[in-house]
Amino acid sequence: MEYKNIVFDVGNVLVDFCYMKYMESLGFTQELAELFRDKLIISEIWNDMDRGALLMSEAREIFKNILPEHTKEVDAFIDNIAGIVKEYDYSEPVVRKLKEQGYKVYILSNYPKDMADLHWKNFKFLKEVDGYIISAYEKKVKPDREIYDLLTERFDADLKESVFIDDRQINVDAANKYGMKGILFKDYDGLKKELLNLLGAEI
């Protein structure tokens, strides 16, 4: 199979979703940060934000109802949310190198709308990509088939000619099911080896 397209996830692939360090920077104790992680970040509410069914501004009151003893911390968490992600140093060069080798590069990301509005304008790699799809804007999320099919509908990217890179096994499994070649991202060095073995591509 000749692959023509490389499709990246964003969180923990091109960008560090460093929520524990972020909460530490806000002065949260380890115990409080773990509570916020378990009750908010890995919750159905966050999934609803990814799905575009709920804005973070709307979720603020829901979070306060879940953690009524920590309303000030909820406000601090949301008001400073710009600091919850940090672009990896390798991200822009990786995209650029793949482009130089003739590949189309796309982004397929589950991401809340108002966070995307805040963060994505600052991502350096974005100016290098051929297109991107943000779940909350489409009201579709990985691993559902519909969001993967948008790659073909919008960019004419054949899924069978596409390599998909994500840090979540469920999304990689879905990509494989839909005809893509899925790679589970663990770290940059591992990705370098995977792409070299699969494509002969140097990043």
C-alpha positions as CSV (number, residue, x, y, z in Angstrom):
1,M,0.0,0.0,0.0
2,E,1.3,3.4,-0.9
3,Y,0.3,5.9,1.8
4,K,-0.2,9.5,0.8
5,N,-1.7,11.1,3.9
6,I,-0.5,11.3,7.5
7,V,-3.3,12.1,10.1
8,F,-2.4,13.3,13.5
9,D,-4.3,13.5,16.8
10,V,-3.4,16.6,18.8
11,G,-3.6,16.0,22.6
12,N,-0.5,14.1,23.9
13,V,0.7,13.6,20.3
14,L,1.5,17.1,19.0
15,V,0.6,19.0,22.2
16,D,1.2,18.1,25.8
17,F,-2.2,18.0,27.6
18,C,-0.4,18.7,30.8
19,Y,-3.4,19.1,33.1
20,M,-1.6,17.8,36.3
21,K,1.3,20.3,35.9
22,Y,-1.3,23.0,35.0
23,M,-3.2,22.4,38.2
24,E,0.0,22.3,40.2
25,S,0.8,25.8,38.7
26,L,-2.5,27.0,40.1
27,G,-1.5,25.9,43.6
28,F,-3.7,22.8,43.7
29,T,-2.6,20.0,46.0
30,Q,-1.9,16.6,44.4
31,E,-5.1,15.3,46.0
32,L,-7.2,18.2,44.6
33,A,-5.6,17.8,41.2
34,E,-6.5,14.1,41.2
35,L,-10.0,15.0,42.2
36,F,-10.4,17.4,39.3
37,R,-8.9,14.9,37.0
38,D,-11.3,12.1,38.0
39,K,-14.5,14.3,38.3
40,L,-14.0,16.7,35.5
41,I,-11.3,15.9,32.9
42,I,-11.9,12.2,32.4
43,S,-15.7,12.6,32.7
44,E,-18.7,12.5,30.4
45,I,-19.0,16.2,30.8
46,W,-15.6,16.7,29.1
47,N,-16.7,14.2,26.5
48,D,-19.8,16.4,25.9
49,M,-17.5,19.4,25.4
50,D,-15.4,17.4,22.9
51,R,-18.7,16.5,21.2
52,G,-19.7,20.1,20.9
53,A,-22.8,19.5,23.1
54,L,-21.5,21.7,25.8
55,L,-19.2,24.8,26.0
56,M,-16.7,25.1,28.8
57,S,-18.4,28.3,29.8
58,E,-21.6,26.3,30.3
59,A,-19.8,23.5,32.0
60,R,-18.4,25.9,34.7
61,E,-21.7,25.7,36.7
62,I,-21.9,22.0,36.2
63,F,-18.4,21.6,37.6
64,K,-19.3,23.8,40.6
65,N,-22.3,21.6,41.3
66,I,-20.1,18.5,41.2
67,L,-17.5,20.1,43.5
68,P,-19.5,22.7,45.5
69,E,-16.7,23.0,48.1
70,H,-14.2,24.0,45.4
71,T,-16.0,26.7,43.4
72,K,-13.1,29.1,43.6
73,E,-10.8,26.4,42.2
74,V,-13.2,25.7,39.4
75,D,-13.1,29.3,38.4
76,A,-9.3,29.4,38.5
77,F,-9.2,26.2,36.5
78,I,-11.4,27.6,33.7
79,D,-10.1,31.2,33.8
80,N,-6.5,30.1,33.2
81,I,-7.3,27.3,30.8
82,A,-4.8,28.6,28.2
83,G,-2.1,27.0,30.3
84,I,-3.4,23.5,30.2
85,V,-1.6,22.6,26.9
86,K,1.9,23.1,25.6
87,E,3.0,22.4,22.1
88,Y,5.9,19.9,21.8
89,D,9.1,21.3,20.3
90,Y,9.1,18.5,17.7
91,S,5.6,19.1,16.3
92,E,6.2,21.8,13.7
93,P,9.4,20.2,12.4
94,V,7.7,16.8,12.1
95,V,4.8,18.1,10.1
96,R,7.2,20.2,7.9
97,K,9.5,17.2,7.2
98,L,6.6,15.0,6.2
99,K,5.3,17.7,3.9
100,E,8.8,18.0,2.3
101,Q,8.7,14.3,1.6
102,G,5.4,14.7,-0.4
103,Y,2.8,13.6,2.2
104,K,-0.4,15.5,2.9
105,V,-0.7,16.1,6.6
106,Y,-4.1,16.5,8.4
107,I,-5.3,16.9,12.0
108,L,-8.2,14.9,13.5
109,S,-8.8,15.9,17.1
110,N,-11.3,15.6,19.8
111,Y,-11.3,19.1,21.4
112,P,-13.7,21.4,23.2
113,K,-14.8,24.4,21.1
114,D,-13.9,27.3,23.4
115,M,-10.6,25.7,24.3
116,A,-9.8,25.2,20.6
117,D,-10.7,28.9,20.0
118,L,-8.2,29.8,22.6
119,H,-5.4,27.3,21.9
120,W,-5.3,26.5,18.2
121,K,-4.3,30.0,17.0
122,N,-1.0,29.6,18.9
123,F,0.0,26.1,17.5
124,K,2.9,26.5,15.2
125,F,2.3,23.3,13.4
126,L,-1.1,24.4,12.2
127,K,0.3,26.6,9.5
128,E,2.1,23.6,8.0
129,V,-0.9,21.2,7.7
130,D,-3.2,20.7,4.8
131,G,-6.3,20.7,6.9
132,Y,-7.8,19.9,10.2
133,I,-11.0,18.7,11.8
134,I,-12.0,19.6,15.4
135,S,-14.7,17.4,17.0
136,A,-16.6,20.1,18.8
137,Y,-17.1,22.1,15.6
138,E,-18.4,19.1,13.7
139,K,-20.4,17.6,16.7
140,K,-18.7,14.3,15.9
141,V,-16.0,12.5,17.9
142,K,-13.5,9.8,17.6
143,P,-13.9,6.8,17.5
144,D,-17.2,7.2,15.6
145,R,-16.9,6.5,11.9
146,E,-18.5,9.8,10.8
147,I,-15.6,12.0,11.9
148,Y,-13.0,9.8,10.1
149,D,-15.1,10.0,6.9
150,L,-14.9,13.8,7.0
151,L,-11.3,13.4,6.0
152,T,-12.5,12.0,2.7
153,E,-15.5,14.3,2.3
154,R,-13.7,17.5,3.0
155,F,-10.1,16.8,1.8
156,D,-10.5,13.9,-0.6
157,A,-8.1,11.9,1.6
158,D,-8.7,8.2,0.9
159,L,-8.7,6.4,4.3
160,K,-7.0,3.4,2.8
161,E,-4.1,5.7,1.8
162,S,-3.9,7.3,5.2
163,V,-1.7,6.7,8.3
164,F,-3.4,7.7,11.5
165,I,-1.5,8.5,14.7
166,D,-3.2,8.8,18.1
167,D,-2.4,8.2,21.7
168,R,-5.6,6.3,22.5
169,Q,-5.9,2.6,21.5
170,I,-9.7,2.9,20.9
171,N,-9.2,5.6,18.3
172,V,-6.3,3.6,16.6
173,D,-8.5,0.5,16.5
174,A,-11.3,2.5,14.9
175,A,-9.0,3.9,12.3
176,N,-7.8,0.4,11.4
177,K,-11.4,-0.8,11.2
178,Y,-12.2,2.0,8.8
179,G,-9.3,1.1,6.5
180,M,-6.6,3.4,7.7
181,K,-3.2,2.3,9.1
182,G,-3.3,3.1,12.8
183,I,-0.2,3.8,14.9
184,L,-0.5,4.1,18.7
185,F,1.6,7.0,19.7
186,K,3.7,6.5,22.8
187,D,6.6,8.8,22.3
188,Y,8.4,10.8,19.6
189,D,11.3,8.2,19.3
190,G,8.8,5.4,18.8
191,L,7.0,7.4,16.2
192,K,10.2,8.0,14.3
193,K,10.9,4.3,14.1
194,E,7.3,3.5,13.1
195,L,7.3,5.9,10.2
196,L,10.7,4.9,9.1
197,N,9.7,1.2,9.0
198,L,6.3,1.8,7.4
199,L,7.1,4.6,5.0
200,G,10.8,5.1,4.9
201,A,10.0,8.6,6.0
202,E,12.5,10.5,8.1
203,I,11.2,12.9,10.8
